[in-house]
């Protein structure tokens, strides 16, 4: 039989809404680096599963003196940008909190509060972690890629920073297309040093370079920097970067050599951005922690200017200056492994319906889940990251992402 969510579970609902939602929002705003850096634009609140389609304003840099008089003051066809119907769709990131019936119906209010506190800690960690991963990703949602064949119930990954014990995951041979090679298997152990993941479920069909996703999330997540400024050949926001006329919608993408992140590579990337005449200068360069440590170690002993930090045994940030432009180098453990993103926040904007909140469709945050014998509440966040001028940003790939590679 179904239980009445207006009785004892109503007390719990009021407690969560009044006391706990703000904790998630506060930690989300302060601990997610990209959320702090980018402009936010709030849209009309929506609860629809597909989100809201939004038109993205596109900025075209002006180059005085290059117009052909025969064009009567218009931009020459070879330098025009196809801006027709630029758009993207906001996605819904969900986190769940559940209370078994025995919790809701039998426990005292003070015990419920203790239980809610524990569960909300997990929910806070989930939201800041999963949103950050999406904003660094390419919209497909892969959390890891294997780099070795399956061995029994285990498989080694190229990087395991985004995998946690208890995750339910699917794998595919490619980021798009094809069928799952593993379906709804559960992570039972993660060795962060050897990068070996242990699963419960059938993984014998997985290839040595398969991509791993959260269950049923493939292709449904928010797009991120890897898609917007990390590649030169995809279609983004309905603009085909392969079309010659869309040249300035192509970001600067450079590959690192064996030296990793060097001053020369930073200077060259920054220089190319300036040559393209994009929308203002680079302000931040976010780097894989391993690559950032490699740079800091090479610079050790040189004159460094810390960026609003106190150096206490390590470098939290480094200020780099070239051609009259200064930007901060920051490390983030949630970044795409082996990458550095030079970003101009003026060109990147988060469209969202508001901060994370409990979905209250039907007048209650609780959804009775018969097969689970529990009430389930969904915390949702409708958002999407957009770019107005990719050429004002750069990406460096091929940086070290394993500590052993720089020892």
Backbone torsions as a table, in degrees:
resi	resn	phi	psi	omega
1	UNK	NA	155.1	179.3
2	UNK	-84.9	150.0	179.1
3	UNK	-101.7	156.1	-176.8
4	UNK	-85.4	111.9	-178.4
5	UNK	-73.2	-3.7	-179.4
6	UNK	-89.1	-6.6	-178.1
7	UNK	-93.4	-114.6	-174.9
8	UNK	-64.7	-33.7	178.7
9	UNK	-69.5	-21.8	175.9
10	UNK	-64.8	-35.1	176.1
11	UNK	-63.2	-43.3	178.8
12	UNK	-65.0	-40.8	178.8
13	UNK	-60.4	-45.2	179.7
14	UNK	-62.7	-38.9	179.7
15	UNK	-64.1	-44.7	-179.5
16	UNK	-63.7	-46.6	-176.4
17	UNK	-66.9	-38.9	-174.0
18	UNK	-82.0	-36.5	-169.7
19	UNK	-112.7	-26.5	-168.2
20	UNK	-107.5	-28.9	-177.8
21	UNK	-60.0	-40.2	-178.6
22	UNK	-61.0	-32.9	179.4
23	UNK	-63.5	-43.2	178.5
24	UNK	-62.0	-46.8	-178.1
25	UNK	-62.9	-44.9	-178.8
26	UNK	-61.2	-46.5	-178.9
27	UNK	-69.1	-35.4	178.0
28	UNK	-60.8	-44.5	-176.7
29	UNK	-71.9	-31.6	-174.9
30	UNK	-93.7	-25.3	-172.8
31	UNK	-103.4	-13.9	178.4
32	UNK	-93.6	106.6	-173.1
33	UNK	-55.7	-48.6	-176.0
34	UNK	-64.8	-33.0	178.2
35	UNK	-62.7	-36.1	-179.8
36	UNK	-70.5	-33.6	-172.8
37	UNK	-82.4	-30.1	-170.4
38	UNK	-97.4	151.5	174.6
39	UNK	-68.5	142.2	177.8
40	UNK	-113.1	140.6	174.6
41	UNK	-128.6	119.0	-177.7
42	UNK	-83.2	135.0	177.7
43	UNK	-108.3	175.3	178.0
44	UNK	-63.1	133.1	-178.0
45	UNK	-61.4	135.8	-179.5
46	UNK	-140.0	151.8	176.1
47	UNK	-118.4	8.4	-176.9
48	UNK	-72.2	145.9	-173.1
49	UNK	-63.7	-33.8	-174.8
50	UNK	-85.2	-2.8	-178.9
51	UNK	75.8	-164.3	-176.8
52	UNK	-121.3	130.2	176.9
53	UNK	-77.6	131.7	-177.4
54	UNK	-126.2	144.9	174.5
55	UNK	-87.9	130.7	-176.4
56	UNK	-97.9	120.7	177.2
57	UNK	-63.1	131.0	-179.7
58	UNK	-107.8	132.6	-178.7
59	UNK	-105.9	125.6	179.8
60	UNK	-107.2	119.1	179.4
61	UNK	-67.5	144.6	179.6
62	UNK	-96.1	135.4	177.9
63	UNK	-119.7	93.9	-176.8
64	UNK	-58.9	139.5	173.4
65	UNK	89.4	-1.2	-177.0
66	UNK	-101.3	-5.9	-176.6
67	UNK	-75.0	140.2	178.0
68	UNK	-81.9	125.5	179.5
69	UNK	-52.6	-30.7	-178.8
70	UNK	-66.8	-16.0	-179.3
71	UNK	-86.3	2.4	177.7
72	UNK	54.4	42.5	174.5
73	UNK	85.6	-1.8	178.4
74	UNK	-90.2	163.8	178.2
75	UNK	-72.1	132.3	179.9
76	UNK	-57.4	148.4	-176.3
77	UNK	-56.1	-36.1	-177.7
78	UNK	-70.3	-15.6	-178.8
79	UNK	-116.9	7.0	179.6
80	UNK	-78.9	156.4	179.3
81	UNK	-116.5	133.6	176.1
82	UNK	-78.5	101.3	-177.5
83	UNK	-105.1	11.2	-176.5
84	UNK	-66.5	128.5	172.8
85	UNK	53.7	49.0	173.2
86	UNK	-76.3	128.0	-176.3
87	UNK	-160.4	165.0	171.2
88	UNK	-152.0	170.9	-176.5
89	UNK	-123.7	131.5	178.2
90	UNK	-67.0	140.6	179.7
91	UNK	-107.0	160.6	179.9
92	UNK	-108.2	115.7	172.4
93	UNK	-93.4	130.3	-176.8
94	UNK	-118.6	146.6	167.5
95	UNK	-130.7	150.0	-176.6
96	UNK	-121.9	152.5	172.7
97	UNK	-135.1	131.0	-173.7
98	UNK	-127.6	148.4	175.6
99	UNK	-132.6	120.6	178.0
100	UNK	-64.8	155.4	-177.4
101	UNK	-56.3	-37.8	-179.1
102	UNK	-64.5	-29.5	176.3
103	UNK	-69.2	-49.7	-172.6
104	UNK	-69.4	-39.7	-171.3
105	UNK	-93.2	-21.6	-170.0
106	UNK	-114.8	-25.7	-174.2
107	UNK	-85.0	154.4	178.2
108	UNK	-76.3	160.8	-177.1
109	UNK	-58.6	-41.3	-178.9
110	UNK	-66.4	-34.9	176.2
111	UNK	-68.5	-38.1	177.3
112	UNK	-62.6	-38.3	179.0
113	UNK	-63.0	-42.2	177.7
114	UNK	-62.3	-43.5	179.8
115	UNK	-64.4	-41.6	179.4
116	UNK	-63.1	-39.4	178.8
117	UNK	-59.8	-44.4	-179.0
118	UNK	-64.2	-46.0	-178.1
119	UNK	-67.9	-34.9	-179.8
120	UNK	-69.7	-28.1	175.0
121	UNK	-60.6	-42.9	177.9
122	UNK	-64.8	-40.1	-178.5
123	UNK	-66.9	-39.2	177.5
124	UNK	-61.6	-47.0	-179.6
125	UNK	-61.7	-40.8	-178.8
126	UNK	-61.6	-47.6	-174.1
127	UNK	-65.3	-47.3	-177.9
128	UNK	-67.3	-32.8	-178.7
129	UNK	-72.9	-51.3	-172.4
130	UNK	-72.3	-37.8	177.5
131	UNK	-64.8	-41.6	179.2
132	UNK	-61.8	-42.9	179.5
133	UNK	-60.8	-43.1	-179.2
134	UNK	-64.2	-41.6	-177.7
135	UNK	-70.7	-14.2	172.1
136	UNK	-93.7	-15.3	-170.6
137	UNK	-86.3	-163.7	-176.2
138	UNK	-116.2	10.9	178.3
139	UNK	91.9	-10.0	177.6
140	UNK	-88.6	-31.5	171.4
141	UNK	97.0	7.9	179.7
142	UNK	-63.7	130.6	178.4
143	UNK	-94.2	-20.0	-179.6
144	UNK	-163.7	161.3	173.5
145	UNK	-129.3	133.9	179.2
146	UNK	-68.3	151.7	173.5
147	UNK	-131.7	17.4	178.7
148	UNK	-156.1	152.8	-179.5
149	UNK	-65.7	157.4	177.7
150	UNK	-62.7	140.8	174.8
151	UNK	-129.0	97.3	-177.1
152	UNK	65.2	-117.0	-179.5
153	UNK	-101.6	14.4	-177.1
154	UNK	-124.5	158.4	172.3
155	UNK	-150.7	138.3	178.1
156	UNK	-88.0	140.3	179.9
157	UNK	-108.8	157.9	174.5
158	UNK	-66.4	-30.9	178.9
159	UNK	-157.8	137.7	-176.5
160	UNK	-118.2	15.7	-175.1
161	UNK	-62.6	-21.8	-176.4
162	UNK	-105.3	10.5	-179.7
163	UNK	-110.6	137.8	179.2
164	UNK	-132.5	150.3	176.8
165	UNK	-58.8	137.3	179.9
166	UNK	98.0	-13.1	178.9
167	UNK	-65.1	142.8	170.9
168	UNK	-100.9	124.8	-168.2
169	UNK	-132.4	155.7	171.1
170	UNK	-119.9	156.3	174.9
171	UNK	-130.7	151.4	178.8
172	UNK	-139.1	155.4	179.6
173	UNK	-73.4	-23.3	180.0
174	UNK	-138.8	164.8	-178.5
175	UNK	-69.5	-27.8	176.9
176	UNK	-133.6	155.5	176.9
177	UNK	75.9	168.7	176.9
178	UNK	76.8	179.2	-179.1
179	UNK	-109.3	160.2	-179.1
180	UNK	-64.9	138.2	174.8
181	UNK	-94.3	-16.2	170.9
182	UNK	-146.7	139.8	-173.0
183	UNK	-130.1	121.1	173.1
184	UNK	56.1	43.9	174.6
185	UNK	-89.7	154.9	-172.5
186	UNK	-110.8	133.5	176.3
187	UNK	-77.6	120.1	179.9
188	UNK	-105.1	-17.2	178.1
189	UNK	-161.0	146.1	176.5
190	UNK	-132.3	120.9	174.2
191	UNK	-98.3	106.3	-173.1
192	UNK	-74.1	-14.8	178.2
193	UNK	-89.2	-43.9	179.7
194	UNK	-89.3	-12.5	180.0
195	UNK	67.2	25.3	179.6
196	UNK	-97.0	131.2	-179.6
197	UNK	-112.6	134.9	178.2
198	UNK	-106.2	134.7	-176.4
199	UNK	-121.1	153.5	164.7
200	UNK	-108.0	122.4	-174.7
201	UNK	129.5	176.0	-175.7
202	UNK	-86.2	117.9	177.6
203	UNK	-125.6	11.7	-176.5
204	UNK	-62.7	-23.2	-179.3
205	UNK	-87.6	1.0	-177.0
206	UNK	-77.0	138.8	177.7
207	UNK	-84.5	170.7	-175.6
208	UNK	-74.9	-6.5	178.9
209	UNK	-134.8	29.3	-178.6
210	UNK	-66.9	155.5	175.3
211	UNK	-99.4	140.5	-177.7
212	UNK	-114.5	134.3	-175.3
213	UNK	-129.5	156.1	164.7
214	UNK	-62.4	146.8	-176.2
215	UNK	-50.4	126.0	174.5
216	UNK	60.9	21.4	-178.5
217	UNK	-100.7	-8.8	-173.0
218	UNK	-58.7	120.9	177.1
219	UNK	78.9	7.9	-176.9
220	UNK	-114.5	3.6	-174.0
221	UNK	-95.4	171.5	177.5
222	UNK	-66.1	148.1	174.6
223	UNK	-78.0	157.7	-177.4
224	UNK	-138.5	-166.5	-174.5
225	UNK	-61.7	-32.6	-179.7
226	UNK	-61.5	-32.8	178.2
227	UNK	-84.8	-42.7	-172.4
228	UNK	-75.7	-43.5	-176.1
229	UNK	-130.0	6.7	-175.3
230	UNK	-101.2	2.9	-179.9
231	UNK	-149.6	158.4	-175.4
232	UNK	-113.1	1.6	-169.4
233	UNK	-128.3	12.9	-179.1
234	UNK	-102.9	171.2	172.1
235	UNK	-95.8	124.3	-177.8
236	UNK	-129.8	133.2	-177.6
237	UNK	52.7	38.3	176.7
238	UNK	70.5	14.1	175.5
239	UNK	-110.5	123.4	-178.6
240	UNK	-84.6	112.3	-178.7
241	UNK	-71.7	-13.7	178.5
242	UNK	-76.8	-12.4	177.7
243	UNK	-79.3	127.8	-174.7
244	UNK	-55.2	-37.6	-177.6
245	UNK	-65.7	-17.3	-177.8
246	UNK	-98.3	30.4	-172.3
247	UNK	-56.9	-38.0	-173.4
248	UNK	-80.4	-8.4	173.9
249	UNK	-81.4	3.6	179.5
250	UNK	-96.9	122.5	179.7
251	UNK	-77.2	168.5	172.7
252	UNK	-82.4	121.6	178.0
253	UNK	-126.3	118.6	-178.7
254	UNK	-121.2	147.1	178.0
255	UNK	-103.4	133.0	178.5
256	UNK	-77.8	153.0	174.0
257	UNK	-98.6	-162.0	-175.0
258	UNK	-63.4	-22.0	-179.7
259	UNK	-76.2	-14.2	179.3
260	UNK	79.1	-142.3	-178.0
261	UNK	-79.4	110.7	-178.0
262	UNK	-117.4	163.3	176.6
263	UNK	-62.1	-37.4	178.8
264	UNK	-62.1	-43.1	-179.0
265	UNK	-65.9	-40.6	177.1
266	UNK	-64.8	-43.5	-179.6
267	UNK	-64.6	-42.9	-179.2
268	UNK	-64.5	-44.1	180.0
269	UNK	-62.9	-43.7	178.7
270	UNK	-64.0	-39.6	179.8
271	UNK	-63.0	-43.6	-179.4
272	UNK	-64.9	-36.5	176.5
273	UNK	-62.6	-43.6	-179.5
274	UNK	-66.0	-37.3	179.9
275	UNK	-63.7	-31.2	-178.0
276	UNK	-77.1	-8.1	175.8
277	UNK	64.1	41.0	-177.0
278	UNK	-75.5	-162.2	-173.9
279	UNK	-88.4	77.1	175.5
280	UNK	81.6	178.5	-172.5
281	UNK	-87.4	165.6	171.2
282	UNK	-67.2	137.8	179.0
283	UNK	-112.2	-32.8	-177.7
284	UNK	-138.4	147.6	169.3
285	UNK	-124.5	111.9	-178.3
286	UNK	-96.6	129.4	-168.6
287	UNK	-128.0	148.9	168.8
288	UNK	-55.4	134.0	-178.1
289	UNK	-53.2	-33.9	180.0
290	UNK	-67.6	-45.2	178.6
291	UNK	-64.9	-35.6	179.0
292	UNK	-67.4	-40.3	178.2
293	UNK	-65.1	-38.8	178.9
294	UNK	-61.4	-42.8	177.8
295	UNK	-65.0	-45.7	-178.9
296	UNK	-62.6	-39.8	180.0
297	UNK	-65.0	-38.1	179.8
298	UNK	-70.1	-31.7	-178.4
299	UNK	-86.1	-5.6	-176.4
300	UNK	-54.9	129.3	-179.7
301	UNK	96.1	-16.0	176.4
302	UNK	-87.3	169.4	179.8
303	UNK	-76.5	113.2	179.6
304	UNK	-116.3	144.3	173.2
305	UNK	-111.3	115.5	180.0
306	UNK	-71.1	147.3	-178.3
307	UNK	-96.6	91.7	177.5
308	UNK	55.5	41.7	-179.0
309	UNK	-138.3	167.1	168.5
310	UNK	-110.9	128.5	-179.3
311	UNK	-80.2	114.1	-180.0
312	UNK	-126.1	73.5	177.3
313	UNK	88.9	-1.2	179.5
314	UNK	-168.6	176.4	-178.6
315	UNK	-104.9	111.2	175.4
316	UNK	-81.1	-24.3	178.6
317	UNK	-165.4	152.2	179.7
318	UNK	-130.5	138.3	177.0
319	UNK	-98.8	125.3	-178.4
320	UNK	-111.7	136.6	-179.2
321	UNK	-130.4	134.3	177.0
322	UNK	-159.8	136.7	179.6
323	UNK	53.5	40.4	177.0
324	UNK	76.2	6.3	-179.6
325	UNK	-116.6	131.5	177.7
326	UNK	-115.0	138.1	173.6
327	UNK	-143.9	155.8	-177.7
328	UNK	-91.6	137.5	174.5
329	UNK	-99.7	119.1	-175.8
330	UNK	-124.1	142.1	177.4
331	UNK	-99.2	141.8	176.8
332	UNK	-140.9	122.3	-176.7
333	UNK	-69.6	-13.6	-178.0
334	UNK	-93.5	1.2	-178.1
335	UNK	-67.3	160.1	172.0
336	UNK	-55.3	125.6	-177.3
337	UNK	-53.7	134.7	174.2
338	UNK	77.4	14.9	-176.1
339	UNK	-119.8	158.5	168.2
340	UNK	-134.0	135.1	-179.9
341	UNK	-117.8	117.8	172.2
342	UNK	-90.8	116.4	-170.4
343	UNK	-122.9	147.3	170.4
344	UNK	-111.6	103.8	-174.5
345	UNK	-58.6	-21.8	179.2
346	UNK	-63.6	-23.1	-176.0
347	UNK	-98.3	-4.1	-176.8
348	UNK	-120.6	131.4	-175.3
349	UNK	-139.2	140.8	174.4
350	UNK	-97.7	116.2	171.6
351	UNK	-91.5	127.6	178.8
352	UNK	-150.4	165.5	-179.5
353	UNK	-91.5	5.2	-175.7
354	UNK	132.6	179.6	-179.3
355	UNK	-76.5	169.1	179.3
356	UNK	-52.1	137.4	-178.4
357	UNK	-150.2	157.0	176.6
358	UNK	-74.6	130.5	176.0
359	UNK	-69.5	132.1	-176.5
360	UNK	-124.7	37.9	176.5
361	UNK	-61.0	134.8	-178.9
362	UNK	82.3	6.0	176.7
363	UNK	89.6	-1.9	-179.2
364	UNK	-137.8	147.0	176.2
365	UNK	-80.4	-10.7	-176.2
366	UNK	-96.2	137.5	174.8
367	UNK	-119.6	123.1	-179.6
368	UNK	-74.4	122.9	-178.5
369	UNK	-114.8	97.8	-171.2
370	UNK	-59.8	-44.7	-175.6
371	UNK	-68.6	-20.2	-177.3
372	UNK	-98.9	-10.6	-176.5
373	UNK	54.2	47.1	-177.6
374	UNK	-154.6	158.6	166.0
375	UNK	-90.1	136.9	-177.8
376	UNK	-122.9	130.2	176.8
377	UNK	-113.9	140.3	-178.2
378	UNK	-109.5	123.8	168.7
379	UNK	-96.2	128.4	-172.3
380	UNK	-123.8	156.6	177.2
381	UNK	-148.5	105.2	177.4
382	UNK	-87.8	119.3	-177.1
383	UNK	-161.5	168.0	172.0
384	UNK	-159.0	143.9	175.6
385	UNK	-95.1	132.5	-177.3
386	UNK	-127.3	162.1	178.8
387	UNK	-132.8	137.4	-179.6
388	UNK	-103.5	-20.0	-178.1
389	UNK	-153.0	80.6	-177.6
390	UNK	-56.2	-31.4	-177.5
391	UNK	-65.8	-9.2	177.0
392	UNK	-90.0	12.6	-177.5
393	UNK	-136.2	160.0	175.6
394	UNK	-135.8	158.0	175.6
395	UNK	-129.4	137.3	172.6
396	UNK	-115.7	126.3	-179.2
397	UNK	-111.2	170.6	174.8
398	UNK	77.3	17.3	177.1
399	UNK	-79.3	156.0	179.0
400	UNK	-65.0	139.2	177.2
401	UNK	-124.0	0.6	179.8
402	UNK	-120.8	132.1	-177.9
403	UNK	-60.2	-33.8	-178.2
404	UNK	-63.2	-25.8	-176.1
405	UNK	-75.5	-11.3	179.9
406	UNK	-117.7	8.3	179.0
407	UNK	-80.3	NA	NA
